[in-house]
Amino acid sequence: MAEYAIRSSKAAETLACHKDLRWGGHPDETLDFFPVPSKNSPLLVFLHGGYWQELSKNESLFLAPDCVANGIAFASINYTLAPRAGVEKIVDQCRRAVAWLHRQADALGFDRNRIFISGSSAGAHLAAMMLLKGWQTTVGLSDHAVAGAILLSGIYDLEPLVGTYISKPLNLTAADAHGLSPMNLALGRPVPGIVAWGENETSESKRQSKGYASRLHDADFPVSAFEVAGANHFDIVLGMADPQTPLGRATLELIAGKALA
């Protein structure tokens, strides 16, 4: 997490960045946006992890340099942390943030038809909740609002968390967990995706990633699922858009819609 903060601070200092853009009325409902020169660029939206209880957009800017260097605009979303918000509210916030970005595409200078959602750990859960059926209409979007997703070391089944120390600040009941688990919910229109996990992760994390990737595949999502050698639950995200890593190359190829030269 210290590395997240160091790299994020450097990104904010060295790159053009629109800080603290308000996408909602609550003080927590802000984002940081890094533009690129092309008005037709894709946008990578990042949703941070921390079990819905830690971190913020400010420590989650470390992907911006690799994105901008490869012609991809970047946005890091802030949301209210537990216990001040439960998972259901956080999911709603992230969806509304994406809807705001969609509406602001012309003003910010990116292609609203090429919005890619990404996240790590709890952030991957939040991103996966945008692959579901029907949520788009609640925020005024079409079902084409998301062009693809990069999901790293995600939590796709919340039920094993119930009764643990993690669930206490979330006030998470068994019923809540079932209804907020992407593994259980109807998927929407298939879009390209990556589901990846680190070699040095728990068996449960690997099980959930493999299970969710299989579910996406069964629903005709063009999904690439793989283990990242040498990575763990926390450092896997640092290479998401780095073309020198297999994960970064896969991410950039997914966003570009073609193999890199």
C-alpha positions in Angstrom: 0.0 0.0 0.0 2.9 2.3 0.6 4.1 1.6 -3.0 0.6 2.5 -4.2 0.8 5.9 -2.5 4.4 6.6 -3.7 3.6 5.8 -7.3 0.3 7.6 -7.2 1.8 10.8 -5.8 4.4 10.8 -8.5 1.8 10.3 -11.2 -0.3 13.3 -9.9 2.8 15.4 -9.8 4.2 14.6 -13.3 1.1 14.2 -15.5 -1.8 16.4 -16.4 -4.6 15.6 -14.0 -8.0 16.9 -13.2 -8.2 16.4 -9.5 -11.3 15.9 -7.4 -13.9 16.1 -10.1 -17.3 15.8 -8.4 -19.5 13.2 -10.0 -22.1 13.2 -7.2 -23.4 15.3 -4.3 -21.6 13.6 -1.4 -18.1 14.8 -0.5 -16.7 11.3 -1.1 -18.1 11.2 -4.6 -15.1 12.5 -6.6 -12.7 11.2 -9.1 -9.3 12.0 -10.6 -9.0 12.1 -14.4 -5.9 11.9 -16.5 -6.5 13.0 -20.2 -4.6 12.1 -23.3 -4.3 14.3 -26.5 -6.6 12.2 -28.7 -10.3 13.0 -28.3 -11.1 9.5 -29.5 -9.1 7.7 -26.8 -10.4 4.9 -24.7 -10.9 5.3 -21.0 -9.7 2.9 -18.2 -11.7 3.4 -15.0 -10.1 2.0 -11.9 -12.0 0.9 -8.7 -9.7 0.5 -5.8 -9.7 -2.4 -3.4 -9.3 -2.5 0.4 -12.3 -4.8 1.4 -14.6 -1.8 0.8 -13.0 -0.2 4.0 -9.6 1.1 3.1 -7.7 3.3 0.5 -9.1 5.9 -1.8 -8.7 7.3 -5.3 -5.6 9.2 -4.0 -3.5 6.0 -3.6 -4.9 4.5 -6.8 -3.3 6.7 -9.5 -0.3 4.4 -10.1 -1.8 3.1 -13.4 -2.0 6.5 -15.0 1.5 6.7 -16.4 1.3 3.4 -18.3 -2.2 4.3 -19.5 -1.3 7.8 -20.7 1.9 6.5 -22.4 -0.3 4.1 -24.4 -2.9 6.7 -25.4 -5.5 5.7 -22.8 -7.3 8.2 -20.6 -7.4 7.1 -16.9 -9.9 7.8 -14.1 -9.7 6.7 -10.5 -13.0 6.6 -8.6 -13.5 7.6 -5.0 -16.4 6.1 -3.0 -17.6 6.1 0.6 -15.9 3.5 2.8 -17.5 1.1 5.3 -18.7 1.4 7.9 -20.2 4.7 6.7 -21.5 2.9 3.6 -22.4 -0.7 3.0 -21.5 -2.7 -0.1 -24.8 -2.0 -1.8 -24.4 1.7 -1.5 -20.8 1.5 -2.7 -21.9 -0.5 -5.8 -24.5 2.2 -6.5 -21.9 4.9 -6.2 -19.5 3.3 -8.6 -22.2 2.8 -11.2 -23.2 6.5 -10.9 -19.6 7.5 -11.3 -19.4 5.6 -14.5 -22.7 7.2 -15.7 -21.2 10.6 -14.9 -18.1 9.8 -16.9 -20.2 8.7 -19.8 -22.1 12.0 -19.8 -18.9 14.0 -19.5 -17.0 12.2 -22.3 -17.1 15.1 -24.8 -16.0 17.6 -22.2 -13.2 15.5 -20.8 -12.1 14.3 -24.3 -12.5 10.5 -24.6 -14.7 8.0 -26.5 -17.8 7.2 -24.4 -18.1 4.0 -26.4 -14.7 2.7 -25.2 -15.0 2.8 -21.4 -13.2 -0.1 -19.8 -13.8 -1.0 -16.1 -11.0 -2.4 -13.9 -10.4 -3.2 -10.3 -8.4 -5.3 -7.9 -9.7 -7.3 -4.9 -12.9 -5.6 -3.7 -12.4 -3.2 -6.7 -12.7 -6.2 -9.0 -16.0 -7.1 -7.2 -17.3 -3.6 -7.9 -16.2 -3.8 -11.5 -17.8 -7.2 -11.9 -21.1 -5.7 -10.6 -21.1 -3.6 -13.8 -21.1 -6.7 -16.0 -24.6 -7.6 -14.7 -27.9 -7.2 -16.4 -30.2 -4.3 -15.9 -28.2 -1.8 -13.8 -27.6 0.5 -16.7 -31.2 1.7 -16.9 -31.2 2.8 -13.3 -28.5 5.4 -14.1 -29.7 6.4 -17.5 -27.2 4.3 -19.6 -27.7 1.8 -22.4 -26.4 -1.8 -22.0 -23.5 -0.8 -24.2 -22.1 1.5 -21.5 -19.1 -0.7 -20.6 -16.8 -1.9 -23.4 -14.8 -4.4 -21.3 -13.4 -5.3 -17.9 -10.1 -6.2 -16.3 -10.7 -8.0 -13.0 -7.7 -8.9 -10.8 -7.8 -11.1 -7.7 -11.5 -10.4 -7.2 -14.1 -11.3 -4.6 -17.0 -12.7 -6.6 -18.7 -14.6 -3.9 -19.2 -12.6 -0.7 -20.8 -15.4 1.4 -17.6 -16.8 2.8 -16.9 -13.4 4.3 -20.1 -13.5 6.5 -19.2 -13.8 10.2 -15.5 -12.8 9.7 -13.8 -9.7 10.9 -14.1 -8.4 7.3 -17.8 -8.4 7.3 -18.4 -6.6 10.6 -17.9 -3.1 9.4 -20.0 -3.9 6.3 -23.0 -5.2 8.4 -23.0 -8.0 5.9 -25.8 -10.7 6.4 -26.0 -13.9 4.5 -28.8 -12.6 2.4 -26.9 -9.4 1.6 -23.8 -11.4 0.6 -25.8 -13.6 -1.7 -27.5 -10.7 -3.4 -24.2 -8.8 -3.8 -22.2 -11.7 -5.2 -21.5 -11.5 -9.0 -21.2 -15.2 -9.0 -24.9 -15.5 -8.3 -26.4 -12.7 -10.5 -27.6 -12.5 -14.1 -25.0 -11.3 -16.5 -25.6 -8.7 -19.1 -24.4 -8.2 -22.7 -21.1 -10.1 -23.2 -18.0 -7.9 -23.4 -14.3 -8.8 -23.6 -12.7 -9.4 -20.2 -9.6 -10.4 -18.3 -9.8 -12.4 -15.0 -6.4 -12.8 -13.5 -4.9 -13.7 -10.1 -1.5 -14.0 -8.6 0.6 -17.1 -8.2 1.1 -16.3 -4.5 -2.5 -16.0 -3.4 -4.8 -18.0 -1.2 -6.5 -21.1 -2.6 -9.9 -19.3 -2.0 -8.9 -16.3 -4.0 -7.8 -18.6 -6.9 -10.9 -20.7 -6.6 -13.2 -17.6 -6.9 -11.3 -16.2 -9.8 -11.3 -19.4 -11.7 -15.0 -20.0 -10.9 -16.0 -16.5 -12.1 -14.0 -16.7 -15.2 -15.7 -20.0 -16.0 -19.1 -18.4 -15.4 -18.3 -15.5 -17.8 -17.1 -18.0 -20.4 -20.3 -20.0 -20.1 -22.2 -16.8 -20.7 -20.3 -16.2 -24.0 -18.0 -13.4 -22.6 -14.7 -13.4 -24.6 -12.7 -13.8 -21.4 -9.0 -14.5 -20.9 -8.2 -16.1 -17.5 -4.7 -16.7 -16.2 -2.4 -16.7 -13.3 0.3 -14.1 -13.1 3.6 -15.7 -12.2 5.3 -14.3 -9.1 2.5 -11.9 -8.2 0.5 -11.7 -5.0 -2.8 -10.3 -4.1 -1.4 -6.8 -3.6 1.3 -6.3 -6.2 -0.5 -7.9 -9.2 -2.3 -4.6 -9.9 0.9 -2.6 -10.4 1.5 -4.3 -13.8 -2.0 -4.0 -15.1 -1.1 -1.6 -18.0 2.6 -2.2 -18.3 3.4 -3.5 -21.8 6.5 -5.2 -20.4 4.4 -7.6 -18.4 2.1 -10.4 -19.7 -0.8 -8.9 -17.8 -0.2 -5.4 -19.0 0.2 -6.6 -22.6 -3.1 -8.5 -22.4 -4.8 -5.4 -20.9 -3.5 -3.1 -23.6 -4.5 -5.6 -26.4 -8.0 -5.9 -24.9 -8.4 -2.1 -24.9 -7.0 -1.7 -28.4 -9.1 -4.6 -29.7 -6.1 -6.1 -31.4 -2.7 -7.6 -30.8 0.1 -5.2 -30.1 2.9 -4.9 -32.7 
